[in-house]
Amino acid sequence: MDFRLNPDQDALVASARGLAQRHAQDPTVSWEEAGQFPWEFCSELAAHGMTGIDLSVDVGGGGGTLMDSVLVLESVGRVGPHLADAVQATNFGAVRQIAKFGGDRVVDEVLKPILGGSALATIGMSEPGGGSALSSLRTRAEVRGGDVVVSGSKLFNSNGPHATHYVIWARFGDGRDDIGAVVVPADTAGLTRGRTERFLSGEVHCGLTLDECKLPSDYVLVDHDGMRKMMTIFNIERLGNATRAYAFGEVAFKLATEYMVDRETAGSRLQDFQGLRWKIADLRMRLDAAQLLLYRAATELRDGAPVPVYTSIAKAFANEAGFDAANEALQIAGGYGFTEDSALAYLFHRTRGWMIAGGTVEMQRNRIARDVFRGMES
Ligand SMILES: Cc1cc2nc3c(=O)[nH]c(=O)nc-3n(C[C@H](O)[C@H](O)[C@H](O)COP(=O)(O)OP(=O)(O)OC[C@H]3O[C@@H](n4cnc5c(N)ncnc54)[C@H](O)[C@@H]3O)c2cc1C
């Protein structure tokens, strides 16, 4: 087992880091900035071949590996936290479901603009009655001739107010196997965005109402067995979520240790207090473990896709390690950390959200325990 990156990966990391450094002078993300989508950085990523990094060349991707995508996301996230959302949107999120299941028309009309940095697709899974219990979703899709008609409602659509397209998970029938997904452009007749709302991190989200939205059936991504098929791909989104949690934890860790070196109180520097040094040692251990679990999940693939249990372990662990780092760093910075314009405030709120988004840490634990006990039931 070799824990070192190869020369190509080292070069990719340096290139992604350099790009982020040219666009983010420091890791502070204001409340206002948190609500914007980094469109300009999407275009920069596209210009530097960092969109669809591991998608196949046939659909306009770069033909790299999932680990390459993780490394770019990590490198950008460690420099400019908010810029990492552009890497996520063009490599890990709804874009993956579109690339995997979209036909030629969807590739041309939706995927290529996303990879070019001019379009954004977000994921419409959650509904009032279906969050963790996704199979309870009620939005319906019906194929009528050459069209598909979608009706229902969605909520918590991250970046929904900025999106040009939504991947709407919907039911094509009443059975568990009848869940699928349809790409719905934001300007489709019958689609209404709810008012723009904010998560605690400042990111915007909105609800969606779909009233008989009619689209060509080419826009259907999956019409049956979606829970299994789409979840396989959604595990890549989860790795993006976990990578940012880990990377943001590293940013918080760096800020905390720099502060401990600079800050003097009662004639001592914070870095001389053993109680604080042990906190830092604990965070270092947890962040290193998170990175290794993430790299395992990104490299040990089965049939080209992440192994679900490795993904769940990496997600839950990185989510909690990232949040612990942000939380402890904020504590170490005292009152200065708890101000609106502190970089730590954004990192704290953002890492907290990932313990809920993309499948809660409790649901990941359910998945892990299921794997542990598989075949042992009496
Ligand atoms: C920052 C953020 C971004 C999001 N972005 C999107 C998005 O872009 N698109 C989208 O569709 N959704 C999005 N969501 C919604 C998110 O996917 C859901 O909030 C999440 O799946 C949980 O669903 P819920 O809120 O309905 O909570 P519930 O499912 O009602 O769960 C409530 C609590 O009970 C726990 N729980 C539930 N079931 C079990 C169980 N079986 N065992 C143990 N504990 C359980 C949960 O872990 C949670 O703590 C986002 C959420 C956040 C916070």
The ligand as a MOL file (V3000), in Angstrom:
LIG
                    3D

  0  0  0     0  0            999 V3000
M  V30 BEGIN CTAB
M  V30 COUNTS 53 58 0 0 0
M  V30 BEGIN ATOM
M  V30 1 C -27.2460 22.3100 4.3490 0
M  V30 2 C -28.2920 21.4220 3.7570 0
M  V30 3 C -28.3580 21.2730 2.3930 0
M  V30 4 C -29.3440 20.4620 1.8210 0
M  V30 5 N -29.4310 20.3990 0.4630 0
M  V30 6 C -30.3830 19.6380 -0.1060 0
M  V30 7 C -30.5290 19.5940 -1.5270 0
M  V30 8 O -29.8010 20.2780 -2.2750 0
M  V30 9 N -31.4980 18.8210 -2.0650 0
M  V30 10 C -32.3290 18.0750 -1.2950 0
M  V30 11 O -33.1530 17.3560 -1.8510 0
M  V30 12 N -32.2390 18.1100 0.0590 0
M  V30 13 C -31.2950 18.8780 0.6710 0
M  V30 14 N -31.1950 18.9530 2.0360 0
M  V30 15 C -32.1560 18.2090 2.8520 0
M  V30 16 C -31.5310 16.9870 3.5080 0
M  V30 17 O -31.2390 16.0040 2.5450 0
M  V30 18 C -32.4940 16.4790 4.5790 0
M  V30 19 O -32.6420 17.5170 5.5480 0
M  V30 20 C -31.9810 15.2170 5.2390 0
M  V30 21 O -32.0110 14.1190 4.3450 0
M  V30 22 C -32.7960 14.8540 6.4820 0
M  V30 23 O -34.1670 14.8280 6.1870 0
M  V30 24 P -35.1930 15.6460 7.1180 0
M  V30 25 O -34.7030 17.0280 7.2620 0
M  V30 26 O -36.5490 15.4140 6.5810 0
M  V30 27 O -35.0540 14.9820 8.5550 0
M  V30 28 P -35.7510 13.6170 9.0380 0
M  V30 29 O -35.6240 12.5780 8.0140 0
M  V30 30 O -37.1090 13.9410 9.5420 0
M  V30 31 O -34.8350 13.2250 10.2700 0
M  V30 32 C -34.8550 13.9510 11.5210 0
M  V30 33 C -33.7990 13.3780 12.4510 0
M  V30 34 O -34.1000 11.9810 12.7270 0
M  V30 35 C -32.9890 11.1880 12.3560 0
M  V30 36 N -33.4860 9.9450 11.7400 0
M  V30 37 C -34.3920 9.8250 10.7500 0
M  V30 38 N -34.5570 8.5340 10.4260 0
M  V30 39 C -33.7330 7.8150 11.2350 0
M  V30 40 C -33.4490 6.4400 11.3960 0
M  V30 41 N -34.0150 5.5140 10.6060 0
M  V30 42 N -32.5280 6.0600 12.3280 0
M  V30 43 C -31.9130 7.0120 13.1150 0
M  V30 44 N -32.1570 8.3420 13.0180 0
M  V30 45 C -33.0390 8.7310 12.0810 0
M  V30 46 C -32.2030 11.9920 11.3260 0
M  V30 47 O -30.8450 11.5820 11.2930 0
M  V30 48 C -32.3820 13.4150 11.8520 0
M  V30 49 O -31.4460 13.6880 12.8620 0
M  V30 50 C -30.2480 19.7620 2.6410 0
M  V30 51 C -30.1600 19.9020 4.0360 0
M  V30 52 C -29.1920 20.7220 4.5920 0
M  V30 53 C -29.1240 20.8620 6.0830 0
M  V30 END ATOM
M  V30 BEGIN BOND
M  V30 1 1 1 2
M  V30 2 1 2 3
M  V30 3 2 2 52
M  V30 4 2 3 4
M  V30 5 1 4 5
M  V30 6 1 4 50
M  V30 7 2 5 6
M  V30 8 1 6 7
M  V30 9 1 6 13
M  V30 10 2 7 8
M  V30 11 1 7 9
M  V30 12 1 9 10
M  V30 13 2 10 11
M  V30 14 1 10 12
M  V30 15 2 12 13
M  V30 16 1 13 14
M  V30 17 1 14 15
M  V30 18 1 14 50
M  V30 19 1 15 16
M  V30 20 1 16 17
M  V30 21 1 16 18
M  V30 22 1 18 19
M  V30 23 1 18 20
M  V30 24 1 20 21
M  V30 25 1 20 22
M  V30 26 1 22 23
M  V30 27 1 23 24
M  V30 28 2 24 25
M  V30 29 1 24 26
M  V30 30 1 24 27
M  V30 31 1 27 28
M  V30 32 2 28 29
M  V30 33 1 28 30
M  V30 34 1 28 31
M  V30 35 1 31 32
M  V30 36 1 32 33
M  V30 37 1 33 34
M  V30 38 1 33 48
M  V30 39 1 34 35
M  V30 40 1 35 36
M  V30 41 1 35 46
M  V30 42 1 36 37
M  V30 43 1 36 45
M  V30 44 2 37 38
M  V30 45 1 38 39
M  V30 46 1 39 40
M  V30 47 2 39 45
M  V30 48 1 40 41
M  V30 49 2 40 42
M  V30 50 1 42 43
M  V30 51 2 43 44
M  V30 52 1 44 45
M  V30 53 1 46 47
M  V30 54 1 46 48
M  V30 55 1 48 49
M  V30 56 2 50 51
M  V30 57 1 51 52
M  V30 58 1 52 53
M  V30 END BOND
M  V30 END CTAB
M  END
